[in-house]
Amino acid sequence: MLDAFYRELADEFGAALERLASAWEHDPDRRKDLIQEIHVALWCSLERWHGDCSRRTWVYRIAHNVAVTHVLRSRRDVLRSATSLDEMELARDADVEEALDEKRMRARLLAAIRRLAPLDRQVAVLYLEGVDARGIGDVTGLSASNVATKIHRLKRVLGSKQGAARHVG
Amino acid sequence: MSDDKDKLHAVWQQQEGDPMRLSVEDLERQAHSFARSVRWRNVREYAAAPVVVVVLAWRAVQDFNFLERWGSCLLVVATLVVVGYLWRRGRAPRFDALVETRALLASHRRELERQRDLLRSVGRWYLLPFVPGFVIVLIGRAADHPVVTLVESVGIAAVFVIAWRLNQAAARELQRDIEALGASD
């Protein structure tokens, strides 16, 4: 029963968990460890699933919490060098927008996300995964209005760090 | 803006790589291995205490003079006081993957503050309890071995000072982490 449920979740959210881990861990080996850690945490939490929230909220909450804890425990430098949205918005004005291919755009997007402070980074990843403001609030504990404000600012920051979403395609 | 949003989503979701697959056996093995490593960590934290207590208790019943025996008894008591304090105040809370992240960050912040306070007050709860025992042992030894006792006294004092300073430095590092965490909220 639990095995089947776990496989179902892994099928449905496996790719999203990989993307999530890429936002939290740059190093490929450590990223692999983080993904394993997330899968094990999911597995260990299966018995506590009671359907109080959507499966997506539940999986994201576990995955993000494991990722945040992974970074807080093992990568002190990451937290200390995290950049606030205010600072990134200021830097945005100085950005030179240039046309980039998708690969470089993705690399820049990831680099921008990895610079964000934990909660902002979480909001950014969930937003990019297509989770709505209410869903993001359920995972993070932020109010819907707070999430909406953060998303608005993140779109400006990530849009500009991307540089050139508008020039491609 | 909507076009930008679509592009952002597309760029994000088209990341390459096959999702990791773990067998149920792998998951169970890793879950057990994690539980075992936590158990070993807990054992390691307290493993030194019984050894110290046995050695000091042995000294307390040996043929040393009265002051040295009483000093050793006080050192045994100090060890038990420190272990008891660590047991009550030093245990980290269990990680709960199901809470909202804001609550998790708040809990992490409280944990860092608790660790910082433990390190800051190390002189009071870790070093001070050993002082009476060491002083009495050293007084007991001073009559027969004045020079050696003097060297030992300086050595013990140096260890105390170094331990205190290292803990204060670690507390300052934690304070920086707490400030970084606060700034990121």
Interface residues (C-beta under 8 A of the other chain):
Chain A: D3 Y6 A10 G14 A15 L17 E18 R19 S22 K32 I35 Q36 H39 V40 A41 W43 C44 S45 R48 W58 R61 I62 H64 N65 V66 V68 T69 L72 R76 L79 R80 A82 S84 E102 M105 R106 L109 A117 P118 L119 D120 Q122 L128 E129 G130 D138 V139 T140 G141 L142 K155 L158 G159 Q162 A165 R166 V168 G169
Chain B: M1 D3 D4 K5 K7 L8 H9 A10 V11 W12 Q13 Q14 Q15 G17 P19 M20 R21 L22 V24 L27 E28 Q30 A31 F34 F95 D96 A97 L98 V99 E100 T101 R102 A103 L104 L105 H108 R176 D177 A180 L181 A183 S184 D185
